[in-house]
Amino acid sequence: MKFNFKNFTFRKGLKYFFILGVLATIAFFTAIYRGYFGRVPTYQEVSFFQNMEASEVYSADNVLLYRFDKENRINIPFDSIPKYLVNGLIATEDARFFEHSGVDIKSLFRVLVKTIIMGDKSAGGGSTITQQLVKNYFPRKNHRFFSTPINKLEEMVAAYKLEQQFTKEQLIEFYFNTVPFGQSAYGLESAAQRFFGTTASKLTIEQSAVLIGMLKASYTYNPIKFPEASKKRRNIVLNLMQENKFITKKEEDSLSDLPIITNEKKLVRHVGKAKYFTEFVRKEMNNWLKENKKPSGKDYDLYKDGLKIYTTLNYEMQQYAEEALKKQLKKLQQEFDSEWRNEEPWSKTPVVLENAIKNSSRYKRLKAKGISENNIVANFNTAIPMKIFTWNGDQQVTMSPLDSIKHYLKHLHAGFIAIEPQTGHIKAYVGGINEQHFQYDHVKTKRQVGSTFKPFVYTTAIEKGVSPCEMFPNILIKYPQYEDWEPKNSDWIYGGEFSVWGALAASTNTVTVQLMERAGLKNIINLAQKMGIETALPEIASLSLGTAELSLLEMARAYTTFPNYGKPMHEVFVTKIVSREGESLPIFNEEVKKPVYSEQTAEIMVEMLGKVIRNGTAASLQYDYGLYNCDLGGKTGTSQSQADGWFFGLTSNLVTGTWVGAENPAIHFKTMNNGQASHTALPVNGNFLKSLNNNPSFKYYLTGKFKKPSKEVLNMYDCLSRKGVPSPKKDTIVVAIDSLAIDSLAIVVPSNIVLDSIKLQK
């Protein structure tokens, strides 16, 4: 009895273990079926299954700017695939393709018996074409434990679901557009071009057999690298086609004797246009991708889902911008090199070169390998062949990595942007001098903005009641509340008085700081941020003279409030996004903002910025570029030591901005004459606007007029007839101006002072 009891218990235990095993298997399969491991699409997702297709970016004038493709892939319809190529695929990979529903049970048993039990590796696998499609489209994941059975079962479930949704012909089309052939050829069309220099529809039977043979091992059977191995594999495919009665024995024999003749064609990836802009679009689209889902509920993928992204950029205007920037930077580089001659611009700050070396990828790579500092130095001083950027085109040279770093450190860089103030539409966007060699986008990098910040000070002061004709002394003042700070003019000239608008036209620091005191530093910061400055601004007095580091993009955004008469407008870069099915998708929504300062202040500031062009530091914009028919405004800005040159120009319908400087602020022109913004940055805007002005299609951007100021505002500018305006002392008046008459700066000259006693500093 005791023995029987134990025997009974043992059998009962086996039964429980069996039941638990069955339940665990069912649970395991259910988890896979429901996609708990991540690869199995739902039936809804399967219904939206499509070929991978790159999203495309278009300009406003319908020019293809860029394709977001990671692979050389050209999708083709089933009708473009030769029938014998389809037959070759079926004969080689899945003879019962038209009989099963995604999973071939007979093949699975063959794999179980021959491959696994008998160890015959030549017996082949059990994956159907549909399962291979799943594998190509949804790459396998490493699950640590049971990866192979999980991945296999996932592929079976997904294949079954695909078979329920699509015809066999559609699945063949998906497969041929997805499968990789090696050597950067993805999909049948790319492979036909890469190896035979033809299209898929024109492939011969023997060429088709070569490509089908490559599916087993694309590198091993590459017809260019290994023609003999490729021929043997091709003939196996032809034999399988004969066995499956897709070709006759006679055809097999004649085709098998043919040599493999390739016509190698290098596949060229889509290079794209306006690369800095399209990279900006890609990064900004990441926010859109987070907020918008496909009908299947899955995330959109720029590289697979074939979106059409229509942007605000005008490609013809973009070309004008690129040409203007290239023309000016080539000229400036020659001047810069000539000015420094045999000297190194970082000679007084050697840490600049040291940091450039240590931040280089070569140094980091050698350091990671544990190479000693002495050997790294030796490596950097060893000349090697390399390709470098020059303004005369890329050049193949023999140069040491150290000399290469020095070569690039000396280069001047630039950024340019053009925005419509009423819409915020970006019409031109140049992030640098060459996107292949320099990836930094200087529309978005931050540098000291210099005097281009002053209009924010003046706007705040005007809003607080300061009149454009109010006079301020041009004298050195120490400010004890700012640790005895004594701001100086860039030209070191003092004496006399400036009107408010005259001080802006001449970019006078002494008066600007007095206006900062009247307006209030916190008020200036608050208004600048409302106008569009997103960077946190330091609450320090020198901010009024432009010591803040801001981007070209946010500065241009803030400047749009001037021709927009106080209304801020965030930049817009996308006007429409269309799915591959042609459905319009939601786009970026920007909140409509109210004016941040009064219309009267706006009228005063537009007039003041116009006088900067007509009478001040930016007068050359008009007379050097023949823009006499245009209502223009603008402001130059040069940071400390001429490290940064800025210019923002505006018409009634366009705001343009340029920054020029070296990658490191410690590298700059020696002299103010060459390094000032009117010489470095302004000409980029000038040449761009000149090109627009010469093209009737773009007259809109230059022939529009600023709003006529109200009588009240015009009266405010009648400086010489205003009463109570203080006069300067009765001695020689020294004033810094660029051009035109003495009273252009609204300086009150006493009657007993003759013209000869007034010193003009140009």
C-alpha positions in Angstrom: 0.0 0.0 0.0 2.8 2.3 0.9 4.5 1.7 -2.5 1.3 2.2 -4.4 0.7 5.5 -2.6 4.1 6.8 -3.6 3.6 5.6 -7.1 0.3 7.3 -7.3 1.8 10.6 -5.9 4.6 10.5 -8.5 2.1 10.0 -11.4 -0.1 12.8 -10.0 3.0 15.1 -9.9 3.8 14.4 -13.5 0.2 15.2 -14.4 0.4 18.5 -12.6 3.7 19.3 -14.2 2.3 18.5 -17.6 -0.7 20.7 -17.1 1.5 23.5 -15.8 3.8 23.1 -18.9 0.8 23.3 -21.2 -0.6 26.4 -19.5 2.9 28.0 -19.5 3.2 27.3 -23.2 -0.2 28.8 -23.9 0.6 31.8 -21.8 4.0 32.2 -23.5 2.4 32.0 -27.0 -0.4 34.3 -26.0 2.1 36.9 -24.7 3.9 36.7 -28.1 0.7 36.8 -30.0 -0.4 40.0 -28.2 2.9 41.6 -28.8 4.1 41.8 -25.2 7.7 41.3 -26.4 7.4 44.3 -28.8 7.6 43.0 -32.4 4.1 41.6 -33.2 1.9 44.2 -34.8 -1.8 44.3 -34.0 -4.4 43.6 -36.7 -5.0 47.4 -36.9 -1.3 48.1 -37.3 -1.0 45.4 -40.0 -3.8 47.0 -41.9 -1.5 50.1 -42.3 1.6 48.1 -43.2 3.5 49.8 -46.0 6.9 49.8 -47.7 9.5 51.9 -46.0 9.6 55.2 -47.7 11.7 58.3 -46.8 10.0 61.5 -45.8 10.7 64.4 -48.1 11.2 68.1 -47.4 10.0 70.7 -50.0 10.5 74.4 -50.3 7.7 76.9 -50.7 8.5 77.0 -54.4 8.1 73.1 -54.6 11.8 72.2 -54.8 12.8 68.9 -53.2 15.3 70.0 -50.5 16.0 66.7 -48.7 15.0 63.0 -48.3 15.2 61.5 -44.8 16.7 58.2 -46.0 19.2 56.1 -44.1 19.4 53.6 -47.0 19.6 53.7 -50.8 16.0 52.4 -51.4 13.7 53.0 -54.4 10.3 51.5 -54.0 8.7 50.0 -57.1 5.2 48.4 -57.7 4.7 44.7 -58.3 4.1 45.3 -62.0 7.7 46.4 -62.4 9.1 43.2 -61.1 9.8 40.6 -63.8 7.7 37.4 -63.5 10.8 35.1 -63.7 12.4 37.0 -60.8 9.3 36.3 -58.7 9.5 32.7 -59.8 13.1 32.5 -58.9 12.3 33.8 -55.4 9.6 31.3 -54.8 11.6 28.4 -56.2 14.6 29.2 -54.0 13.0 30.6 -50.8 9.4 29.3 -50.5 8.1 26.7 -53.0 4.7 26.6 -51.3 4.3 30.4 -51.0 0.9 30.4 -52.8 -0.4 27.5 -50.6 0.3 28.5 -47.0 -1.0 31.4 -44.9 2.3 32.8 -43.7 3.7 29.7 -42.0 4.7 26.5 -43.9 4.0 23.6 -41.5 5.7 21.1 -43.8 8.9 23.1 -43.8 8.8 23.4 -40.1 8.7 19.6 -39.7 11.5 19.3 -42.2 13.6 21.7 -40.1 12.7 19.8 -36.9 13.6 16.4 -38.3 16.5 17.1 -40.7 18.1 20.3 -39.4 17.6 20.0 -35.6 17.4 16.2 -35.0 19.6 14.9 -37.8 21.9 17.9 -37.8 21.7 18.4 -41.6 22.5 22.2 -42.0 22.0 22.0 -45.7 18.4 21.1 -45.3 17.5 24.8 -45.1 15.4 26.8 -42.8 11.7 26.9 -42.3 11.0 30.7 -42.8 8.6 31.6 -45.5 8.9 34.7 -47.7 6.3 36.4 -45.5 8.3 35.6 -42.3 11.5 36.9 -44.0 9.5 40.1 -44.8 8.7 40.5 -41.1 12.3 39.9 -40.2 13.4 42.6 -42.7 10.8 45.1 -41.6 10.9 44.5 -37.9 14.5 43.7 -36.9 14.9 41.0 -34.3 15.4 41.9 -30.7 17.7 40.4 -28.1 15.5 39.1 -25.3 18.5 37.6 -23.4 16.6 34.4 -22.6 14.8 32.4 -25.3 15.6 35.0 -28.0 15.5 32.5 -30.9 12.1 30.9 -30.1 10.6 34.3 -29.2 11.7 35.9 -32.4 10.7 32.9 -34.5 7.2 32.7 -33.0 6.8 36.5 -33.3 7.6 36.2 -37.0 5.1 33.4 -37.5 2.3 35.4 -35.8 3.1 38.6 -37.7 3.4 36.6 -41.0 0.0 35.1 -40.4 -1.5 38.5 -39.7 0.0 39.9 -42.9 -1.3 37.1 -45.0 -4.8 37.8 -43.7 -4.6 41.5 -44.8 -2.7 41.5 -48.1 -2.6 39.5 -51.4 0.4 37.4 -52.3 1.4 39.9 -54.9 1.4 42.7 -52.4 3.6 40.7 -50.1 6.1 40.0 -52.9 6.2 43.7 -53.6 6.8 44.5 -49.9 9.5 41.9 -49.8 11.5 43.0 -52.9 11.3 46.7 -51.7 12.6 45.8 -48.3 15.3 43.1 -48.7 19.0 44.3 -48.4 21.5 43.2 -51.1 24.6 44.6 -49.6 26.9 47.4 -50.8 24.4 50.0 -49.7 21.7 48.6 -52.0 18.4 48.2 -50.3 15.5 46.8 -52.3 15.4 45.3 -55.8 15.5 48.5 -57.8 18.7 49.7 -56.0 20.3 46.3 -56.4 19.5 46.2 -60.2 21.2 49.6 -60.6 24.1 48.8 -58.3 25.2 45.5 -59.8 23.9 45.6 -63.4 23.4 49.3 -64.2 19.8 48.8 -65.2 16.3 49.0 -63.7 14.5 46.0 -62.1 12.0 45.8 -65.0 14.8 45.2 -67.5 16.6 42.5 -65.6 17.3 39.3 -67.6 16.6 35.8 -66.2 20.3 35.1 -65.4 20.7 38.5 -63.7 17.6 37.9 -61.7 19.0 34.5 -60.6 22.2 36.3 -59.4 20.2 38.6 -57.2 18.0 35.8 -55.9 21.1 33.9 -55.1 22.5 36.8 -53.1 19.6 36.6 -50.6 21.3 33.6 -49.0 24.4 35.7 -48.3 24.8 39.0 -49.9 28.5 39.4 -49.3 29.5 35.8 -50.1 27.7 35.8 -53.4 28.4 39.4 -54.4 28.9 39.2 -58.2 31.4 42.1 -58.3 33.6 40.8 -55.5 33.2 37.1 -56.0 32.0 36.3 -59.5 32.8 32.6 -59.4 30.9 32.0 -56.1 28.1 34.1 -57.4 27.9 32.1 -60.6 27.7 28.8 -58.7 24.9 30.2 -56.6 23.1 31.6 -59.6 23.2 28.1 -61.2 21.7 26.6 -58.1 18.8 29.1 -58.4 18.4 28.3 -62.1 18.3 24.6 -61.2 15.6 25.1 -58.6 13.6 27.2 -61.1 13.8 24.2 -63.5 12.8 21.7 -60.9 9.8 23.8 -60.1 9.0 24.0 -63.8 9.5 27.8 -64.1 12.1 27.3 -66.9 12.9 24.3 -69.1 15.9 22.1 -68.8 17.2 23.5 -72.1 16.9 27.1 -70.7 18.7 26.1 -67.5 21.6 24.6 -69.4 22.0 27.5 -71.8 21.8 30.1 -69.0 24.1 28.2 -66.7 26.9 28.5 -69.2 26.7 32.2 -69.5 29.4 34.2 -67.6 28.3 36.8 -65.1 28.7 40.3 -66.6 28.2 43.1 -64.1 27.9 46.8 -64.8 28.9 48.4 -61.5 27.2 51.6 -60.8 27.9 53.6 -57.6 24.7 54.5 -55.8 24.6 58.2 -55.0 22.7 59.1 -51.9 20.4 62.1 -52.1 22.7 65.0 -51.2 20.0 67.6 -50.5 19.8 71.3 -50.6 19.8 73.9 -47.8 21.3 71.3 -45.5 21.5 73.5 -42.3 17.8 74.3 -42.8 16.7 70.8 -43.4 18.6 69.6 -40.3 16.8 72.4 -38.4 13.5 71.0 -39.7 14.5 67.4 -38.7 15.3 68.5 -35.1 12.1 70.6 -34.8 10.0 67.7 -36.3 11.0 65.6 -33.3 8.5 67.6 -31.2 5.8 67.0 -33.9 6.5 63.3 -33.9 6.0 63.2 -30.1 2.6 64.8 -30.3 1.2 63.1 -33.4 0.5 59.4 -34.0 -0.3 57.3 -37.1 -3.9 56.0 -37.5 -2.5 52.7 -36.3 -1.5 54.4 -33.0 2.2 53.9 -33.6 4.7 56.8 -33.8 5.6 58.3 -37.2 9.1 57.7 -38.4 10.7 60.2 -40.7 12.8 57.5 -42.3 10.0 55.0 -43.0 6.6 56.7 -43.3 6.9 58.8 -46.4 5.7 62.1 -45.1 5.7 65.2 -47.4 6.9 68.2 -45.4 6.3 71.5 -47.1 8.3 74.4 -45.6 8.3 78.2 -45.8 11.8 78.4 -47.4 12.0 79.9 -50.8 14.8 78.1 -52.6 15.6 80.9 -55.0 15.9 83.3 -52.1 18.0 80.6 -50.3 20.4 80.5 -53.2 20.8 84.3 -53.1 21.5 84.0 -49.4 24.1 81.3 -49.9 25.8 83.2 -52.7 25.9 86.4 -50.6 27.4 84.7 -47.6 30.0 82.8 -49.7 31.0 86.0 -51.6 31.5 88.0 -48.4 33.2 85.2 -46.3 35.7 84.4 -49.1 36.7 88.1 -49.2 36.9 88.4 -45.4 39.0 85.3 -45.1 41.6 86.8 -47.4 41.6 90.0 -45.4 41.9 88.0 -42.1 44.8 85.9 -43.4 46.5 89.0 -44.7 46.1 90.8 -41.5 47.6 88.1 -39.4 50.1 87.0 -42.0 52.6 84.6 -40.4 51.2 85.2 -36.9 48.8 82.8 -35.2 45.6 84.5 -34.0 45.6 82.5 -30.8 49.3 83.3 -29.9 48.2 85.3 -26.8 45.7 82.7 -25.8 47.5 79.3 -26.5 44.8 77.5 -24.5 42.6 77.9 -27.6 44.8 75.6 -29.6 45.2 73.2 -26.7 41.5 72.9 -26.3 41.0 72.4 -30.0 43.4 69.5 -30.0 41.9 67.9 -26.9 38.4 68.3 -28.3 39.3 66.7 -31.6 38.0 63.2 -32.3 41.5 62.0 -33.1 42.8 63.0 -29.7 39.8 61.4 -27.9 40.2 58.2 -29.9 44.0 57.9 -29.2 43.4 58.8 -25.5 40.7 56.1 -25.2 43.3 53.5 -26.5 45.6 54.4 -23.6 48.3 56.0 -25.9 50.7 58.2 -24.0 50.7 61.9 -24.3 54.1 61.9 -26.0 53.0 59.4 -28.6 49.8 61.4 -29.2 51.9 64.6 -29.8 54.0 62.6 -32.3 50.9 61.4 -34.0 49.6 64.9 -34.3 52.8 66.1 -35.9 53.0 63.3 -38.5 51.9 64.4 -42.0 49.2 62.2 -43.6 47.1 62.5 -46.8 43.8 64.3 -46.1 41.1 66.4 -47.8 40.6 69.9 -46.4 38.1 72.8 -47.0 39.3 75.9 -48.8 37.4 78.7 -50.5 38.8 77.4 -53.8 37.2 74.0 -53.3 38.2 70.9 -51.3 41.9 70.1 -51.7 43.7 66.8 -51.3 46.9 67.6 -49.3 49.5 66.0 -47.1 49.3 67.7 -43.8 49.8 66.9 -40.1 46.6 66.6 -37.9 48.0 69.6 -35.9 48.3 71.8 -39.0 44.8 70.7 -40.0 43.4 71.9 -36.6 45.2 75.2 -37.1 43.9 75.5 -40.6 40.3 75.2 -39.4 40.8 77.4 -36.3 41.7 80.3 -38.6 38.5 80.1 -40.6 35.8 82.7 -40.3 32.2 81.5 -40.1 28.8 83.1 -40.6 25.0 82.6 -40.3 22.2 84.2 -42.1 18.4 84.2 -41.8 15.5 86.0 -43.5 12.0 86.1 -42.0 8.7 87.6 -43.0 7.6 89.7 -40.0 3.9 89.4 -40.5 3.8 85.6 -40.9 7.0 84.5 -39.2 7.9 82.5 -42.3 11.6 81.6 -42.7 12.4 82.4 -46.3 16.2 81.8 -46.2 18.4 80.0 -43.7 22.2 79.6 -43.9 23.7 78.0 -40.9 27.4 78.1 -42.0 29.9 78.2 -44.7 30.0 74.5 -45.6 27.7 71.8 -44.1 30.0 69.0 -45.0 33.0 70.3 -43.1 31.3 72.4 -40.4 28.2 71.0 -38.7 27.7 73.9 -36.3 24.5 75.8 -37.1 25.3 79.4 -36.5 21.7 80.5 -36.8 21.2 78.7 -33.5 24.6 79.0 -31.8 24.9 81.9 -29.2 27.4 84.7 -29.3 27.7 88.2 -27.8 25.3 90.4 -29.8 27.0 93.8 -29.2 25.0 96.9 -30.2 22.2 94.9 -31.9 20.8 94.7 -28.4 20.5 98.5 -28.1 17.2 98.8 -29.9 15.6 96.8 -27.0 17.0 99.4 -24.6 15.7 102.3 -26.8 12.3 100.7 -27.3 11.9 100.3 -23.5 13.0 103.9 -23.0 10.6 105.2 -25.6 7.8 103.2 -24.1 8.6 104.8 -20.7 8.2 108.3 -22.2 11.6 109.3 -23.5 11.3 111.4 -26.7 13.5 110.7 -29.8 14.7 114.3 -29.7 15.5 114.4 -26.0 19.2 115.3 -25.5 21.8 113.4 -23.5 25.4 114.3 -22.9 28.1 112.3 -24.5 30.3 112.1 -21.4 32.1 109.5 -19.4 30.1 108.6 -16.3 31.0 106.4 -13.4 28.2 104.4 -12.0 28.8 103.6 -8.3 25.7 101.3 -8.2 27.5 99.1 -10.7 30.9 99.0 -8.9 32.2 102.2 -10.5 31.6 100.9 -14.0 32.5 103.5 -16.6 31.2 102.6 -20.1 33.2 104.0 -23.0 32.5 104.6 -26.6 34.1 102.3 -29.1 35.7 105.3 -30.9 36.8 106.9 -27.6 35.3 110.2 -28.6 33.3 112.3 -26.1 31.8 115.7 -25.8 28.7 117.5 -26.9 25.2 116.0 -26.8 23.2 113.4 -28.7 19.5 113.2 -29.3 18.1 109.8 -28.6 17.7 108.9 -32.2 21.1 110.3 -33.0 22.7 108.2 -30.3 21.2 105.0 -31.8 22.3 106.1 -35.3 25.9 106.6 -34.0 25.6 103.6 -31.6 26.9 105.7 -28.7 27.5 103.7 -25.6 27.5 106.6 -23.1 23.9 107.7 -24.0 22.7 104.1 -24.3 23.6 103.4 -20.6 21.9 106.6 -19.5 18.8 105.4 -21.3 19.1 102.1 -19.6 19.0 103.9 -16.3 15.9 105.8 -17.3 14.1 102.7 -18.7 15.1 100.3 -15.9 17.2 97.1 -16.4 14.4 94.8 -15.4 11.9 96.5 -17.8 14.4 96.1 -20.6 14.8 92.4 -19.9 11.1 91.9 -19.6 10.4 93.6 -22.9 13.2 91.8 -24.8 11.8 88.4 -23.6 8.3 89.4 -24.7 9.7 90.4 -28.1 11.1 86.9 -28.6 14.4 86.5 -26.7 14.2 83.1 -25.1 17.6 82.9 -23.5 17.7 84.0 -19.8 19.2 87.5 -19.7 21.6 88.5 -17.0 20.6 91.4 -14.9 23.8 93.3 -15.3 24.3 96.9 -16.6 26.6 95.8 -19.4 23.6 93.9 -20.9 22.5 97.3 -22.4 25.6 97.3 -24.6 25.1 93.7 -25.8 27.2 91.5 -23.6 24.5 88.8 -23.6 25.1 85.7 -25.7 22.1 85.1 -28.0 21.3 83.3 -31.2 20.7 84.8 -34.6 17.3 83.1 -34.7 16.0 84.6 -31.5 17.4 88.0 -32.3 15.8 88.0 -35.8 12.5 86.9 -34.1 12.7 89.9 -31.8 13.4 92.3 -34.6 10.3 91.2 -36.5 8.3 93.2 -33.9 9.6 96.5 -35.4 8.1 96.2 -38.9 5.2 94.3 -37.2 4.6 97.4 -35.1 4.9 95.8 -31.7 3.4 92.4 -32.4 5.8 89.5 -31.7 5.8 86.7 -34.3 7.4 83.3 -33.6 9.2 81.8 -36.6 7.3 79.4 -38.8 9.1 76.8 -40.9 6.4 74.3 -41.9 3.2 75.1 -43.7 1.9 71.6 -44.5 2.6 68.0 -43.6 1.0 65.3 -45.9 0.9 61.6 -45.2 1.9 59.2 -48.0 -1.9 58.6 -48.5 -2.3 62.3 -49.3 -4.0 63.2 -46.1 -3.1 66.6 -44.5 -1.8 66.2 -41.0 -1.8 68.7 -38.1 1.0 71.2 -38.2 2.7 73.3 -35.5 0.3 75.7 -33.8 1.7 78.9 -32.5 -0.2 81.1 -30.1 -1.3 84.5 -31.6 0.3 87.1 -29.4 -0.8 90.7 -28.7 1.5 93.7 -29.3 4.1 94.0 -26.5 4.6 97.7 -26.9 2.5 100.6 -28.2 2.0 101.4 -31.9 3.4 104.9 -31.3 6.6 103.4 -29.8 6.7 101.1 -32.9 6.4 104.0 -35.3 9.2 105.9 -33.4 11.5 102.8 -33.4 10.9 102.1 -37.1 11.9 105.7 -37.9 14.9 105.5 -35.6 16.1 102.3 -37.2 15.6 103.9 -40.6 17.9 106.8 -39.5 20.6 104.2 -38.7 20.5 103.4 -42.4 20.1 106.9 -43.7 22.4 108.8 -41.2 24.3 106.3 -39.1 26.6 103.3 -38.8 24.7 101.3 -41.5 24.5 103.9 -44.2 26.5 101.8 -46.6 23.6 99.4 -46.9 21.8 101.9 -49.0 24.5 103.5 -51.1 26.8 100.5 -51.6 24.0 98.2 -52.8 21.8 100.6 -54.7 18.8 100.2 -52.4 17.5 103.8 -52.8 14.0 102.7 -53.8 13.5 100.8 -50.5 12.3 101.7 -47.0 15.0 100.3 -44.9 15.9 100.0 -41.2 18.6 98.2 -39.4 21.3 98.0 -36.7 24.9 96.9 -36.7 26.6 95.3 -33.7 30.3 94.5 -32.9 31.2 92.7 -29.8 34.4 93.1 -27.7 37.6 92.8 -29.6 35.7 92.5 -32.9 35.0 88.8 -32.1 31.4 89.0 -33.5 29.9 91.1 -36.2 26.2 91.4 -36.5 23.7 93.2 -38.7 19.9 93.1 -38.7 18.1 94.8 -41.6 14.4 95.3 -42.1 12.0 96.3 -44.7 8.2 96.4 -44.3 8.0 92.8 -45.4 11.3 91.2 -44.5 13.8 90.9 -41.6 17.3 89.8 -42.4 20.1 88.9 -39.9 23.8 88.0 -40.2 26.4 87.0 -37.8 30.1 86.7 -38.7 33.0 85.5 -36.5 35.5 82.7 -35.9 34.4 79.6 -34.1 36.3 80.7 -31.0 35.7 84.3 -29.9 39.5 84.6 -28.9 40.2 84.5 -32.7 39.3 87.8 -34.4 40.4 90.6 -36.6 43.2 92.7 -35.2 41.7 96.1 -36.1 38.3 97.6 -35.7 38.5 98.8 -39.3 38.3 95.3 -40.6 36.4 93.7 -37.8 33.5 96.1 -37.4 30.1 94.8 -38.3 29.5 97.3 -41.1 32.5 95.7 -42.8 31.9 92.0 -41.9 28.2 91.3 -41.5 26.3 94.1 -43.3 27.6 93.2 -46.8 25.9 89.8 -46.6 22.6 91.4 -46.1 23.4 94.0 -48.7 24.2 91.5 -51.4 21.2 89.4 -50.5 18.8 92.4 -50.7 20.4 93.6 -53.9 19.7 90.2 -55.5 16.1 90.4 -54.4 15.8 94.0 -55.7 17.1 92.9 -59.1 14.5 90.2 -59.4 11.0 91.4 -60.2 9.6 88.3 -58.5 10.8 89.5 -55.1 10.0 93.3 -55.4 7.4 92.7 -52.7 10.1 92.4 -50.1 11.7 95.7 -50.9 9.2 98.1 -52.5 6.7 98.0 -49.6 6.6 101.1 -47.5 6.7 101.4 -43.7 3.5 102.9 -42.2 3.5 106.6 -42.3 4.1 107.9 -38.8 1.3 109.8 -37.1 1.6 113.6 -36.9 2.4 113.3 -33.2 5.3 111.1 -34.0 6.5 113.4 -36.8 6.4 116.3 -34.4 8.6 114.4 -31.9 11.3 114.2 -34.6 11.2 118.0 -35.2 14.3 118.2 -32.9 15.6 121.6 -33.8 12.3 123.4 -33.3 11.7 121.9 -29.9 11.9 124.2 -27.0 13.8 123.5 -23.8 16.4 121.4 -25.5 19.7 122.0 -23.7 22.7 123.2 -25.6 26.3 121.9 -25.3 29.0 124.0 -23.8 30.5 126.7 -25.9 33.6 124.9 -27.0 34.7 122.5 -29.7 32.1 119.7 -30.2 33.5 116.3 -31.0 30.9 113.9 -32.4 31.2 110.4 -34.0 29.1 110.1 -37.1 29.3 108.1 -40.3 28.1 110.6 -42.9 25.7 113.4 -43.9 25.1 116.7 -42.3 25.9 117.8 -38.7 22.2 118.2 -37.8 21.5 114.7 -39.0 22.3 113.6 -35.4 20.2 116.5 -34.0 23.1 118.1 -32.2 22.3 121.7 -31.1 25.1 124.0 -32.2 25.3 127.4 -30.5 25.2 130.4 -32.8 28.7 131.6 -31.7 30.3 128.3 -32.9 31.3 128.2 -36.5 31.4 125.1 -38.6 35.2 124.8 -38.6 35.2 124.3 -34.9 33.1 121.1 -35.0 35.3 118.0 -35.4 33.7 115.2 -37.4 34.9 111.7 -36.8 33.9 109.3 -39.5 
